[in-house]
Amino acid sequence: MHFSTMKNAGLVAMAALAIPGVNACLSEYQANALATNFGKLVSAYSQKLANQTLAPGFIDYSESVNSLMDGGGSAPVALLGETFSSRAAFESASASQPSVPFAVENVWFNCDTITVRWKSAQSPQPVIGISVFHTVYKWANKPVPFLIDEIWGEFDSASWLENLGILVPASKKQKREIAFEA
């Protein structure tokens, strides 16, 4: 009886390994699709795309975004804390923000993690960033069966603050002072 139980357990384990998606890893197509979808969430947010891209337990960490939310100063958002502690918080913030240009420059991936180098062609300063996405397998028989459950992202927040007119670089302050003196 003991041998039979072990044999059955072995067969169950082998069958689980044979089920498509049980040990699924990201493909190049899937990694690129998730990177592109995230870029679209930044550049042209939609609830439908968020549902296709972000896991229900989604969390986002970004000192860069936290510094933007603080307006470059010391406000209530802790730089080292979670940026968005839920998908709902991310969706609410994204839906209320204006669209910004976002282009995926490079994508690297492994079984469950995607690293994206991106560029936002803002003016007067372009903003370059890197985001790392952790994914979870969600659906079988879908072209992209993974969702992003965590993001760690950083970018040149000083340039972004300059583009918003919140931060004025010292070189531009000096030019303003000279213009006012004349």
N, CA, C and O of each residue as an XYZ file, in Angstrom:
728
protein
N       0.824     -1.189      0.000
C       0.000      0.000      0.000
C       0.868      1.252      0.000
O       0.564      2.223     -0.693
N       1.932      1.230      0.765
C       2.816      2.389      0.829
C       3.429      2.679     -0.531
O       3.479      3.838     -0.942
N       3.895      1.662     -1.237
C       4.480      1.831     -2.565
C       3.438      2.397     -3.527
O       3.756      3.275     -4.328
N       2.226      1.918     -3.462
C       1.152      2.389     -4.334
C       0.861      3.869     -4.082
O       0.652      4.620     -5.034
N       0.845      4.297     -2.834
C       0.594      5.697     -2.494
C       1.708      6.576     -3.042
O       1.446      7.646     -3.592
N       2.967      6.123     -2.890
C       4.095      6.890     -3.409
C       4.031      6.960     -4.927
O       4.313      8.002     -5.518
N       3.658      5.845     -5.560
C       3.566      5.824     -7.014
C       2.487      6.800     -7.478
O       2.703      7.544     -8.435
N       1.333      6.810     -6.818
C       0.260      7.735     -7.183
C       0.680      9.189     -6.971
O       0.375     10.053     -7.794
N       1.371      9.454     -5.882
C       1.844     10.817     -5.619
C       2.818     11.255     -6.710
O       2.787     12.405     -7.147
N       3.668     10.353     -7.142
C       4.608     10.661     -8.228
C       3.884     10.940     -9.521
O       4.257     11.856    -10.254
N       2.854     10.166     -9.817
C       2.076     10.390    -11.038
C       1.350     11.728    -10.995
O       1.275     12.429    -12.004
N       0.815     12.084     -9.826
C       0.135     13.375     -9.675
C       1.133     14.506     -9.892
O       0.822     15.481    -10.577
N       2.321     14.391     -9.319
C       3.342     15.419     -9.484
C       3.752     15.545    -10.946
O       3.906     16.661    -11.441
N       3.932     14.433    -11.646
C       4.299     14.466    -13.059
C       3.172     15.075    -13.884
O       3.438     15.831    -14.819
N       1.942     14.767    -13.563
C       0.801     15.320    -14.294
C       0.734     16.836    -14.096
O       0.425     17.573    -15.032
N       1.022     17.297    -12.887
C       0.995     18.739    -12.628
C       2.045     19.449    -13.469
O       1.805     20.547    -13.970
N       3.207     18.824    -13.626
C       4.246     19.425    -14.453
C       3.854     19.454    -15.918
O       4.339     20.304    -16.665
N       2.997     18.558    -16.342
C       2.598     18.491    -17.740
C       1.451     19.452    -18.072
O       1.162     19.667    -19.249
N       0.798     20.029    -17.076
C      -0.295     20.963    -17.322
C       0.303     22.270    -17.824
O       1.159     22.853    -17.159
N      -0.140     22.736    -18.991
C       0.402     23.994    -19.504
C       0.190     25.124    -18.511
O      -0.901     25.291    -17.966
N       1.236     25.893    -18.284
C       1.128     27.055    -17.418
C       1.468     26.819    -15.970
O       1.709     27.784    -15.245
N       1.500     25.575    -15.507
C       1.799     25.336    -14.096
C       3.197     25.844    -13.779
O       3.400     26.482    -12.746
N       4.146     25.578    -14.635
C       5.509     26.071    -14.465
C       5.827     27.063    -15.575
O       6.924     27.044    -16.133
N       4.880     27.921    -15.894
C       5.009     28.842    -17.013
C       6.076     29.894    -16.743
O       6.233     30.374    -15.620
N       6.790     30.233    -17.783
C       7.746     31.328    -17.771
C       7.383     32.296    -18.876
O       6.825     31.903    -19.901
N       7.700     33.555    -18.668
C       7.459     34.576    -19.664
C       8.176     34.258    -20.970
O       9.317     33.795    -20.964
N       7.512     34.506    -22.072
C       8.159     34.449    -23.383
C       8.581     35.868    -23.757
O       8.187     36.831    -23.099
N       9.368     35.992    -24.796
C       9.786     37.311    -25.263
C       8.559     38.146    -25.658
O       8.466     39.325    -25.317
N       7.638     37.530    -26.368
C       6.410     38.230    -26.764
C       5.645     38.733    -25.546
O       5.204     39.882    -25.527
N       5.484     37.892    -24.534
C       4.727     38.264    -23.340
C       5.413     39.379    -22.558
O       4.751     40.304    -22.088
N       6.735     39.299    -22.416
C       7.485     40.337    -21.708
C       7.349     41.677    -22.431
O       7.122     42.708    -21.800
N       7.489     41.655    -23.750
C       7.355     42.890    -24.522
C       5.927     43.435    -24.460
O       5.728     44.647    -24.383
N       4.943     42.551    -24.494
C       3.541     42.991    -24.422
C       3.253     43.662    -23.077
O       2.594     44.702    -23.040
N       3.731     43.088    -21.980
C       3.509     43.702    -20.668
C       4.239     45.039    -20.551
O       3.702     45.988    -19.980
N       5.455     45.123    -21.086
C       6.198     46.385    -21.071
C       5.442     47.451    -21.868
O       5.310     48.589    -21.419
N       4.952     47.081    -23.037
C       4.184     48.010    -23.873
C       2.896     48.427    -23.178
O       2.535     49.604    -23.189
N       2.201     47.466    -22.575
C       0.956     47.785    -21.870
C       1.201     48.746    -20.718
O       0.412     49.666    -20.501
N       2.285     48.544    -19.978
C       2.584     49.470    -18.887
C       2.823     50.871    -19.445
O       2.338     51.855    -18.887
N       3.568     50.959    -20.542
C       3.795     52.262    -21.172
C       2.493     52.925    -21.580
O       2.338     54.139    -21.442
N       1.558     52.135    -22.081
C       0.250     52.682    -22.460
C      -0.538     53.140    -21.235
O      -1.310     54.094    -21.324
N      -0.357     52.476    -20.096
C      -1.025     52.934    -18.875
C      -0.523     54.314    -18.467
O      -1.275     55.112    -17.909
N       0.751     54.594    -18.746
C       1.322     55.901    -18.430
C       0.897     56.936    -19.475
O       0.549     58.066    -19.134
N       0.927     56.539    -20.746
C       0.678     57.511    -21.813
C      -0.797     57.684    -22.171
O      -1.188     58.745    -22.658
N      -1.606     56.678    -21.944
C      -3.027     56.754    -22.301
C      -3.813     55.779    -21.426
O      -4.318     54.770    -21.917
N      -3.917     56.079    -20.137
C      -4.521     55.180    -19.165
C      -5.934     54.751    -19.571
O      -6.734     55.555    -20.049
N      -6.216     53.463    -19.367
C      -7.593     52.971    -19.489
C      -7.808     51.866    -18.456
O      -6.900     51.087    -18.163
N      -9.000     51.812    -17.920
C      -9.368     50.797    -16.928
C      -9.244     49.401    -17.525
O      -8.764     48.481    -16.862
N      -9.673     49.239    -18.769
C      -9.615     47.932    -19.431
C      -8.175     47.437    -19.514
O      -7.894     46.274    -19.222
N      -7.263     48.325    -19.913
C      -5.851     47.931    -20.013
C      -5.266     47.640    -18.636
O      -4.456     46.724    -18.493
N      -5.661     48.402    -17.627
C      -5.188     48.135    -16.269
C      -5.612     46.738    -15.828
O      -4.825     46.019    -15.213
N      -6.851     46.348    -16.137
C      -7.336     45.013    -15.775
C      -6.572     43.912    -16.500
O      -6.423     42.812    -15.967
N      -6.090     44.189    -17.696
C      -5.351     43.194    -18.486
C      -3.876     43.151    -18.121
O      -3.164     42.234    -18.531
N      -3.403     44.142    -17.348
C      -1.968     44.281    -17.110
C      -1.578     44.111    -15.645
O      -0.531     43.534    -15.351
N      -2.403     44.604    -14.725
C      -2.036     44.647    -13.310
C      -2.803     43.616    -12.490
O      -4.012     43.456    -12.653
N      -2.090     42.921    -11.607
C      -2.698     41.928    -10.718
C      -3.538     42.626     -9.648
O      -3.275     43.780     -9.306
N      -4.544     41.932     -9.120
C      -5.376     42.536     -8.060
C      -4.560     43.000     -6.849
O      -4.914     44.006     -6.233
N      -3.498     42.311     -6.496
C      -2.669     42.680     -5.344
C      -1.505     43.589     -5.702
O      -0.505     43.614     -4.985
N      -1.611     44.327     -6.780
C      -0.548     45.183     -7.305
C      -0.019     46.174     -6.270
O      -0.788     46.770     -5.514
N       1.329     46.345     -6.248
C       2.010     47.338     -5.400
C       3.085     47.996     -6.256
O       3.726     47.335     -7.072
N       3.281     49.294     -6.069
C       4.262     50.063     -6.831
C       5.192     50.776     -5.853
O       4.739     51.370     -4.875
N       6.493     50.714     -6.123
C       7.494     51.403     -5.322
C       8.306     52.305     -6.243
O       8.848     51.838     -7.245
N       8.396     53.594     -5.915
C       9.218     54.497     -6.719
C       9.521     55.755     -5.916
O       8.633     56.564     -5.644
N      10.781     55.905     -5.542
C      11.187     57.142     -4.882
C      11.006     58.317     -5.837
O      10.728     59.434     -5.403
N      11.163     58.069     -7.131
C      11.000     59.133     -8.125
C       9.564     59.635     -8.144
O       9.336     60.844     -8.110
N       8.594     58.732     -8.197
C       7.194     59.149     -8.185
C       6.860     59.805     -6.853
O       6.144     60.806     -6.814
N       7.375     59.247     -5.765
C       7.116     59.844     -4.455
C       7.628     61.285     -4.409
O       6.974     62.157     -3.837
N       8.801     61.538     -5.010
C       9.321     62.907     -5.006
C       8.457     63.819     -5.878
O       8.313     65.001     -5.565
N       7.880     63.298     -6.967
C       6.951     64.099     -7.775
C       5.695     64.423     -6.978
O       5.202     65.550     -7.004
N       5.189     63.429     -6.276
C       3.984     63.635     -5.474
C       4.242     64.664     -4.366
O       3.332     65.373     -3.939
N       5.494     64.730     -3.913
C       5.880     65.708     -2.894
C       6.216     67.063     -3.514
O       6.513     68.019     -2.797
N       6.171     67.146     -4.831
C       6.507     68.403     -5.493
C       7.955     68.783     -5.340
O       8.302     69.962     -5.412
N       8.809     67.796     -5.129
C      10.233     68.058     -4.981
C      10.633     68.510     -3.593
O      11.814     68.763     -3.355
N       9.714     68.620     -2.689
C      10.020     69.080     -1.331
C       9.697     68.025     -0.316
O       9.535     66.851     -0.647
N       9.604     68.449      0.932
C       9.282     67.494      1.985
C       7.788     67.567      2.284
O       7.318     68.491      2.946
N       7.069     66.597      1.794
C       5.629     66.499      2.001
C       5.333     65.159      2.657
O       6.266     64.443      3.019
N       4.078     64.800      2.820
C       3.744     63.596      3.584
C       4.095     62.259      2.937
O       3.974     61.228      3.598
N       4.520     62.229      1.682
C       4.826     60.954      1.046
C       6.275     60.567      1.369
O       7.207     61.278      0.993
N       6.460     59.458      2.057
C       7.797     58.998      2.430
C       8.535     58.506      1.185
O       8.010     57.676      0.442
N       9.725     59.003      0.956
C      10.472     58.613     -0.236
C      10.689     57.107     -0.328
O      10.645     56.544     -1.421
N      10.920     56.455      0.794
C      11.216     55.025      0.770
C       9.978     54.155      0.951
O      10.092     52.930      1.007
N       8.811     54.756      1.044
C       7.585     53.986      1.242
C       6.979     53.526     -0.074
O       7.466     53.852     -1.157
N       5.909     52.763      0.050
C       5.167     52.334     -1.131
C       4.603     53.573     -1.823
O       4.166     54.522     -1.172
N       4.622     53.545     -3.127
C       4.035     54.643     -3.891
C       2.542     54.423     -4.022
O       1.743     55.311     -3.728
N       2.175     53.237     -4.465
C       0.770     52.845     -4.560
C       0.650     51.481     -3.903
O       1.230     50.506     -4.381
N      -0.093     51.407     -2.820
C      -0.186     50.164     -2.056
C      -1.277     49.231     -2.576
O      -1.502     48.161     -2.011
N      -1.958     49.637     -3.658
C      -2.979     48.783     -4.246
C      -3.181     49.155     -5.708
O      -2.795     50.237     -6.150
N      -3.780     48.256     -6.432
C      -4.103     48.546     -7.829
C      -5.091     49.707     -7.897
O      -4.975     50.562     -8.775
N      -6.059     49.748     -6.989
C      -7.040     50.835     -6.974
C      -6.364     52.198     -6.802
O      -6.755     53.167     -7.453
N      -5.357     52.280     -5.934
C      -4.642     53.543     -5.722
C      -3.887     53.949     -6.980
O      -3.895     55.120     -7.360
N      -3.232     52.986     -7.629
C      -2.521     53.268     -8.880
C      -3.498     53.731     -9.948
O      -3.240     54.707    -10.651
N      -4.623     53.031    -10.070
C      -5.615     53.368    -11.091
C      -6.199     54.760    -10.857
O      -6.374     55.525    -11.806
N      -6.494     55.086     -9.628
C      -7.057     56.393     -9.303
C      -6.077     57.505     -9.683
O      -6.464     58.492    -10.308
N      -4.819     57.340     -9.306
C      -3.805     58.350     -9.622
C      -3.581     58.438    -11.132
O      -3.474     59.537    -11.678
N      -3.511     57.303    -11.802
C      -3.257     57.292    -13.249
C      -4.411     57.903    -14.025
O      -4.192     58.625    -14.998
N      -5.624     57.624    -13.608
C      -6.801     58.148    -14.305
C      -6.908     59.665    -14.176
O      -7.492     60.319    -15.040
N      -6.351     60.228    -13.110
C      -6.458     61.668    -12.889
C      -5.268     62.458    -13.435
O      -5.263     63.687    -13.371
N      -4.277     61.776    -13.964
C      -3.082     62.444    -14.473
C      -3.174     62.644    -15.986
O      -3.767     61.826    -16.688
N      -2.583     63.740    -16.488
C      -2.537     63.900    -17.942
C      -1.606     62.848    -18.553
O      -0.670     62.376    -17.908
N      -1.879     62.504    -19.778
C      -1.024     61.546    -20.483
C       0.342     62.172    -20.746
O       0.458     63.379    -20.959
N       1.356     61.341    -20.726
C       2.712     61.781    -21.055
C       3.286     60.816    -22.090
O       2.910     59.644    -22.127
N       4.193     61.309    -22.927
C       4.807     60.391    -23.890
C       5.603     59.314    -23.163
O       6.245     59.588    -22.150
N       5.561     58.109    -23.675
C       6.261     56.986    -23.045
C       6.664     56.011    -24.136
O       5.813     55.504    -24.866
N       7.947     55.751    -24.246
C       8.439     54.803    -25.244
C       9.345     53.778    -24.569
O      10.256     54.134    -23.822
N       9.088     52.526    -24.836
C       9.941     51.455    -24.330
C      11.211     51.434    -25.168
O      11.148     51.344    -26.395
N      12.359     51.516    -24.512
C      13.646     51.517    -25.203
C      14.274     50.122    -25.235
O      14.775     49.688    -26.273
N      14.248     49.419    -24.095
C      14.834     48.082    -23.993
C      14.001     47.247    -23.040
O      13.389     47.772    -22.110
N      13.982     45.936    -23.276
C      13.286     44.997    -22.402
C      14.208     43.800    -22.160
O      14.718     43.199    -23.106
N      14.413     43.464    -20.903
C      15.126     42.252    -20.510
C      14.198     41.484    -19.584
O      13.437     42.092    -18.831
N      14.247     40.171    -19.627
C      13.316     39.398    -18.799
C      13.913     38.048    -18.437
O      14.857     37.567    -19.063
N      13.326     37.453    -17.400
C      13.597     36.059    -17.061
C      12.243     35.396    -16.868
O      11.259     35.850    -17.452
N      12.161     34.377    -16.099
C      10.927     33.603    -15.977
C       9.739     34.426    -15.467
O       8.623     34.265    -15.961
N       9.967     35.304    -14.487
C       8.847     36.048    -13.913
C       9.114     37.535    -13.692
O       8.310     38.218    -13.058
N      10.233     38.042    -14.207
C      10.616     39.425    -13.977
C      10.989     40.102    -15.293
O      11.655     39.512    -16.144
N      10.551     41.345    -15.443
C      10.833     42.123    -16.646
C      11.507     43.424    -16.217
O      11.034     44.098    -15.302
N      12.605     43.773    -16.873
C      13.256     45.061    -16.659
C      13.077     45.880    -17.926
O      13.366     45.414    -19.028
N      12.599     47.103    -17.756
C      12.297     47.964    -18.897
C      13.065     49.269    -18.750
O      12.981     49.936    -17.719
N      13.805     49.625    -19.778
C      14.418     50.956    -19.876
C      13.504     51.760    -20.784
O      13.185     51.318    -21.888
N      13.076     52.937    -20.334
C      12.095     53.709    -21.080
C      12.482     55.173    -21.174
O      13.365     55.653    -20.463
N      11.796     55.869    -22.075
C      12.037     57.292    -22.277
C      10.697     58.001    -22.417
O       9.794     57.528    -23.107
N      10.589     59.140    -21.752
C       9.438     60.012    -21.907
C       9.949     61.298    -22.563
O      10.653     62.086    -21.932
N       9.593     61.499    -23.823
C      10.091     62.636    -24.605
C       9.334     63.905    -24.223
O       8.559     64.448    -25.011
N       9.576     64.361    -23.002
C       8.948     65.579    -22.508
C       9.786     66.781    -22.913
O      10.862     66.638    -23.494
N       9.279     67.965    -22.598
C       9.991     69.181    -22.937
C      10.015     70.095    -21.712
O       8.995     70.197    -21.030
N      11.098     70.748    -21.407
C      12.300     70.852    -22.215
C      13.284     69.699    -22.029
O      14.241     69.579    -22.794
N      13.061     68.851    -21.028
C      14.000     67.765    -20.741
C      13.367     66.396    -20.979
O      12.276     66.136    -20.470
N      14.019     65.516    -21.736
C      13.524     64.131    -21.792
C      13.767     63.463    -20.445
O      14.683     63.836    -19.711
N      12.949     62.486    -20.133
C      13.084     61.754    -18.876
C      13.355     60.294    -19.219
O      12.608     59.671    -19.973
N      14.433     59.759    -18.657
C      14.821     58.361    -18.867
C      14.599     57.619    -17.561
O      14.887     58.141    -16.484
N      14.079     56.385    -17.659
C      13.844     55.620    -16.447
C      14.027     54.133    -16.644
O      14.122     53.641    -17.769
N      14.075     53.437    -15.543
C      14.150     51.972    -15.535
C      13.103     51.472    -14.552
O      13.006     51.955    -13.424
N      12.328     50.501    -14.997
C      11.322     49.885    -14.138
C      11.508     48.378    -14.162
O      11.820     47.793    -15.199
N      11.314     47.763    -13.016
C      11.402     46.310    -12.891
C      10.027     45.813    -12.481
O       9.473     46.258    -11.475
N       9.477     44.891    -13.260
C       8.148     44.333    -13.001
C       8.285     42.893    -12.535
O       8.979     42.099    -13.170
N       7.637     42.554    -11.444
C       7.496     41.150    -11.066
C       6.129     40.721    -11.565
O       5.154     41.461    -11.426
N       6.050     39.542    -12.139
C       4.787     39.077    -12.706
C       4.301     37.815    -12.012
O       5.067     37.095    -11.371
N       3.009     37.570    -12.160
C       2.395     36.341    -11.681
C       1.604     35.732    -12.835
O       0.994     36.439    -13.638
N       1.631     34.405    -12.895
C       0.868     33.683    -13.908
C      -0.591     33.693    -13.491
O      -0.916     33.339    -12.359
N      -1.470     34.096    -14.395
C      -2.869     34.254    -14.026
C      -3.808     33.363    -14.830
O      -4.664     32.691    -14.255
N      -3.660     33.350    -16.141
C      -4.627     32.672    -17.000
C      -3.939     31.670    -17.908
O      -2.811     31.887    -18.349
N      -4.619     30.588    -18.179
C      -4.153     29.658    -19.213
C      -4.821     30.070    -20.521
O      -5.869     30.715    -20.517
N      -4.216     29.698    -21.617
C      -4.790     29.900    -22.952
C      -5.052     31.362    -23.304
O      -5.996     31.655    -24.037
N      -4.236     32.280    -22.796
C      -4.297     33.690    -23.202
C      -2.945     34.033    -23.816
O      -1.925     33.478    -23.407
N      -2.923     34.942    -24.793
C      -1.624     35.313    -25.375
C      -0.639     35.850    -24.340
O       0.560     35.585    -24.421
N      -1.157     36.615    -23.355
C      -0.321     37.107    -22.253
C      -0.990     36.655    -20.955
O      -1.850     37.354    -20.418
N      -0.588     35.478    -20.451
C      -1.251     34.924    -19.262
C      -0.697     35.450    -17.934
O      -1.025     34.918    -16.873
N       0.135     36.484    -17.987
C       0.768     37.032    -16.790
C       0.219     38.414    -16.472
O      -0.248     39.127    -17.360
N       0.280     38.787    -15.195
C      -0.061     40.130    -14.742
C       1.116     40.669    -13.929
O       1.864     39.898    -13.328
N       1.275     41.973    -13.912
C       2.308     42.614    -13.100
C       1.753     42.772    -11.689
O       0.694     43.370    -11.492
N       2.480     42.228    -10.703
C       2.012     42.381     -9.322
C       2.855     43.346     -8.501
O       2.393     43.844     -7.474
N       4.090     43.620     -8.935
C       4.928     44.602     -8.249
C       5.780     45.325     -9.270
O       6.252     44.741    -10.246
N       5.968     46.623     -9.019
C       6.860     47.428     -9.856
C       7.803     48.188     -8.946
O       7.398     48.723     -7.914
N       9.064     48.227     -9.342
C      10.066     49.097     -8.730
C      10.569     49.960     -9.878
O      11.155     49.444    -10.830
N      10.347     51.257     -9.799
C      10.725     52.127    -10.905
C      11.423     53.383    -10.440
O      11.056     53.980     -9.428
N      12.427     53.774    -11.187
C      13.142     55.016    -10.892
C      13.439     55.744    -12.194
O      13.639     55.121    -13.237
N      13.465     57.074    -12.120
C      13.724     57.897    -13.293
C      14.238     59.251    -12.834
O      14.313     59.525    -11.637
N      14.591     60.097    -13.798
C      15.122     61.421    -13.503
C      13.979     62.338    -13.086
O      13.414     63.058    -13.909
N      13.647     62.304    -11.804
C      12.521     63.106    -11.315
C      12.847     64.589    -11.325
O      11.928     65.405    -11.390
N      14.129     64.978    -11.263
C      14.478     66.398    -11.329
C      14.087     66.970    -12.698
O      13.554     68.076    -12.782
N      14.355     66.211    -13.771
C      13.938     66.674    -15.101
C      12.421     66.759    -15.191
O      11.881     67.709    -15.757
N      11.732     65.765    -14.633
C      10.270     65.780    -14.676
C       9.740     67.006    -13.924
O       8.819     67.672    -14.396
N      10.321     67.305    -12.749
C       9.906     68.481    -11.979
C      10.220     69.770    -12.742
O       9.453     70.731    -12.675
N      11.336     69.794    -13.461
C      11.659     70.959    -14.289
C      10.610     71.116    -15.393
O      10.150     72.224    -15.668
N      10.241     70.005    -16.018
C       9.238     70.055    -17.082
C       7.895     70.562    -16.571
O       7.148     71.201    -17.313
N       7.589     70.283    -15.322
C       6.342     70.764    -14.713
C       6.446     72.212    -14.242
O       5.445     72.809    -13.845
N       7.658     72.782    -14.283
C       7.869     74.153    -13.832
C       8.022     74.281    -12.334
O       8.014     75.392    -11.804
N       8.162     73.159    -11.639
C       8.301     73.168    -10.179
C       9.746     73.408     -9.773
O      10.011     74.106     -8.794
N      10.661     72.846    -10.502
C      12.088     72.972    -10.212
C      12.719     73.858    -11.278
O      12.549     73.618    -12.473
N      13.438     74.871    -10.848
C      14.153     75.734    -11.784
C      15.641     75.542    -11.512
O      16.134     75.924    -10.451
N      16.364     74.945    -12.478
C      17.794     74.715    -12.288
C      18.542     76.024    -12.024
O      18.132     77.085    -12.495
N      19.629     75.944    -11.277
C      20.414     77.127    -10.916
C      20.850     77.905    -12.155
O      20.842     79.136    -12.136
N      21.224     77.227    -13.214
C      21.670     77.926    -14.427
C      20.543     78.780    -15.013
O      20.804     79.857    -15.547
N      19.319     78.322    -14.922
C      18.178     79.093    -15.429
C      17.814     80.208    -14.462
O      17.350     81.264    -14.892
N      18.015     79.996    -13.159
C      17.758     81.044    -12.173
C      18.704     82.211    -12.424
O      18.297     83.371    -12.357
N      19.981     81.903    -12.716
C      20.960     82.954    -12.967
C      20.572     83.739    -14.214
O      20.705     84.963    -14.228
N      20.103     83.079    -15.245
C      19.675     83.763    -16.460
C      18.488     84.666    -16.163
O      18.404     85.773    -16.696
N      17.566     84.205    -15.316
C      16.412     85.025    -14.936
C      16.868     86.262    -14.178
O      16.370     87.359    -14.430
N      17.819     86.097    -13.242
C      18.316     87.217    -12.452
C      18.973     88.244    -13.351
O      18.780     89.446    -13.165
N      19.752     87.784    -14.330
C      20.427     88.699    -15.250
C      19.374     89.452    -16.077
O      19.509     90.655    -16.301
N      18.344     88.760    -16.522
C      17.285     89.387    -17.314
C      16.552     90.442    -16.496
O      16.195     91.491    -17.032
N      16.317     90.184    -15.189
C      15.608     91.134    -14.351
C      16.468     92.371    -14.052
O      15.940     93.469    -13.873
N      17.791     92.188    -13.999
C      18.682     93.294    -13.695
C      18.787     94.260    -14.874
O      19.020     95.453    -14.677
N      18.621     93.763    -16.073
C      18.824     94.603    -17.268
C      17.754     95.628    -17.474
O      17.809     96.393    -18.437
